[in-house]
């Protein structure tokens, strides 16, 4: 078991940022770690890495207790935090050499060149970090996380600032790394999570609310879900009057994710609602949910 989290609790004053969370991750897993802003994702990841100490619960990484041996745990983990900490006045190789020294990497030159090649940093590798675009700064942070060949990678928003081509490249890098490492991948871009991860953990308001494969989560309400968009803004009370509608999740002022007791009857009632109230339906779809739909229903419903 690469990572074992048991009964994790972290408080800030009276607020529980992390509230009794438990999960485990195995080698070779790439797990999407999701939640709205303020859900407790970054706090949980910082506790796993030893940057923060939990108020209760236990975390082990490669069977090492984080509280008892934080330095040993850091040797096992490569961490790219959301706020990527870089020294802008240093050159790329200079910074990576410094980071390799911190990790006591035995063959620094070889490790640096391998990390640069792995993340596609070669074209910009002779520049100062401050001269790089945001996307290449992210690559420097990822390269630094890989230098000591860690068993576990914790990546908090690793594709921030990357263009579509760079995102695809980094996605493939993460997939390759996940073949023999444990990867926790946090992102608000749910299409990225679907493309990279086989399993997803979702937390909301400090509590774990889902832990399953992407496929199983998407099957939820698969046969009775409806996504409807109106040209006009709409109050949810209008939809609640329809007898075939079971649950309502507001995507925005004109788009709704619904579940129905009878999909065909619900579609009929939606069309009648539009006709009777001079509303224009711009989209009406039924069937399987995307991960985004699941995420919204779990964190907003």
N, C-alpha and C positions, 0 to 999 in steps of 0.2 A: 504494500500500500504506500504510494508516494506521499499523499497528503491525507491526513485524518483530522477532521475538525469536529469537536464534540462539545455541545452545550455552550457555544461561544457567546459571551456577553461583553458589551462595551458601553459605558455610560458617559455622557457629558452633562454633568449636573444631574438633573432629574430625568433627562431624556435618554432613552436607550437607543443608541445608534445601531447596535447589533443586539438582537434579542433572542438568545437561546438557539443559535444556528448550529446544525450538524450536517456534515456531508463527508464523503471520501472520494478520492480520485486515484486512479491507477496509472501506471506507466503506459504510455502510448495513447492516452486520452487527450483530446482537445475539447475543453469544456467552455462553453459560453457562459459568462457570469453577468447576468443582466439585472436591471432594476432602474426605476426613475431616479432623477437627481435627488440626492439626500436619502436614498434607500439604505445605505450602509455598505455599498460595494467596496469603495476605496478603503474604508476603515477595516473591513474584513481582510482585504489583500495586504494592508500594512501590518496587521496583526500576524498573518501567516509569515510574512517576511521578517518579522521581528522589529520593525520600525515603531510599532505601537505595542503596548502590553494590554492584554485583555483583563477585565475585571473579574471574569469567571470563565470556566471552561478550559479546554485543553486543545492544543494544536501540535501535531507531530509532522515532520517532513523527513521522509526516508527513515522513519522510526526514531528520529531525534526530536526531543521535546524542545519547542521554541523558547519557552520560558526559562528552562534550565540551561540550554546551550545555544543562545542566539547567534553567536559567531559561527558555530559549526553549521547551523541552518543556513546562514547567509552564503556559505561556501557551496551549498547545494542548489541555490536559487539564482536565476537571472531575472532581474526586475526592471521593467520599464514603466515608471510611474506616469500618471496623466500629465503632471507638470514636469516635463523632461528636463532634469537639471544638467546643464552643460556650461562649460567655461568658454565663453564666446571669443576670448582673446587667444585661445590655444588653437593650434593646427589640429586637424582631424587625427593624424597619426600620433601627434604629441599627446593628445587627450587619451587616446586608446592605450598608448604606452603607459601613461600615468595610471589608468584604470586597471590595466593588466598587472602593474606593480602592486596595487592595493590588494588584488586577488592572489598575489604571489604565483602568477602563471610562470611555469618553468621556461618554456620557449616562447617568449613574448613576440618576437618578430613573426614567427610562423602563425601564432594565434591571431595576431592583428591582421595579417594579410588574408587569412581564411575568413575572418569575420567581415572584413571589407568586401570581399568577393561574394560572400553569402547574401549580404543585404543589398548588393548592387550599388555600392558607394564608390567604386573605383574612379569614375569620371571626376568626382569632386574631392577625392581623398587628399589632395595637396593644398587645399584651401584652409583658411581659418574658419572655425565653426560659425563665427558671426557673419561670414559672407554667404553662408548657405541659405537656400530656401527653407521654409518650414518643413517641407517633405523630406529634404535631405538631413535636416536636424533630427527628425524622427529616426532616420536610418542610422545616424551616429549613436543615438540612444539604444537602438536595438542591437547594434554591433557591440556596444559596451556590455550589454546584458549577456551576450553570447561568448565573450572572450574566454571565460574559465570553464567552458563546456559544462554548464550546469545540468543537473538531472531534472530540474523543474523550472519552467518559464512562467512568469506572471506578467502579463501584458495589459496595461490599463490604457485603453484607447490608442493602440499602436498605429492605426492608419490615419490619425488626425493630420490634416494638412497635405495629404497625398493626393495627387491627381488620379483619375481612373486607371491609367496604365500602371502607375506606381502601386496602387491598391492591389491590382491583380498580381503584380510581381511579389509583393510582400505576403499576399494570401498564399501563394505557392510556397514561399519560404517557410511560413508557419506550418503549412501542411507537412512539409518535409521534416521539419524539426519535431513535429508531433508523432512521427513514426517511432522514435526511441526516447522521447521525453514526455513529461507531463506538462500540459500547457493550460493555463487559465487565461482566457481571452475575454476581456471586457470591452464592449463597444455599444454605442447608441445606434450604429448602423446595422439594423437587424438583418438586412440582406447579406452583409458580410458574415454574420454569425451563422446564418443558414448555409452559406457556401463553405464555411470552414469547419464548423462544429457538428459532431454527431449527438452531443448531449448538451442540455441547457439547464442551468440553475438560475431561478428568478427569485429575487428578494424584494420586498416592499415594506417600507416603514420598519426596517430592521428585522423582519421575519422572513423565513424561507417559505415561499408559497408554491414553488414548483421545482421538481428535480426529475427530469425524464429526457428521453431521446427527442430530438426535433420532430421525428416522424410521429411519435405518440402524442406530443403536444398539439401537433397540427390536426390530428384526428378528433380532437375535442370538438364536439358540436359540428362534426364534419358534414352530417347529413341534414342539419336543420339551421345552418347559418345563412344569413342574407346580408349583403352590403348594398345599401341604397343611397343614392346622391340626388339631391334636389337642386334646382337652379336657385331657389329661394332659401332664405334662412327659415328654420323650423324649430318650434318648441317641442320638447320631448313629450309633452302631454298629448299632443296630437297622435303620436304613435302608440302611447299607452292605452288609448281608447280602442285600439284594434284587438279583437278577441284572440286572433291567431298569433299575436306577438308575445313571446315569452320573456325575453330580456332585451335591454336596450343599452348600447354603449355608444356614446357620442364621440365621433372622430373629430369633427369640427361643426360649425354652425349649420352646415348643409349636408353633411355625410354621416351615416349611421351604420353601425354593425349590430345586427339583430339576430336573435334566435327565435325559432317559431315552433309551435306545436304541430303545425302543418304548413310546409313551405309553399305549396301551391295556393292554399287558402290565404296565406299571408301576402303573397304577391298580388292576388286578386283584390284584397282589402287595401293594399297600398295604391294600386291603380285607381280604385274607387275614391280613396282619399284625395288623390291628386285631381281627379275629374271634378269632384264636388267642391273643391276649394281653389280651383284655378292654379294648381301647382304644376311645375314641370319637372318630371323625373328625368335626370340626365344619365343615370346608370342604375341598373338593377341586376345584381348577380347573386347566385346562390351556389353552395358547394363548399369545398374545403377551405379552411382558413389558412392565411399566411402566418408566419411567426409573429409578424407585427399585429395581426388581429388577436392572436392568443395573448400577446403581451398586454395589449390595451384592455382586453376583457379581464385579465387577472389583476392588473394594477389600477384600473379605473372602475371596474364593475363593483 
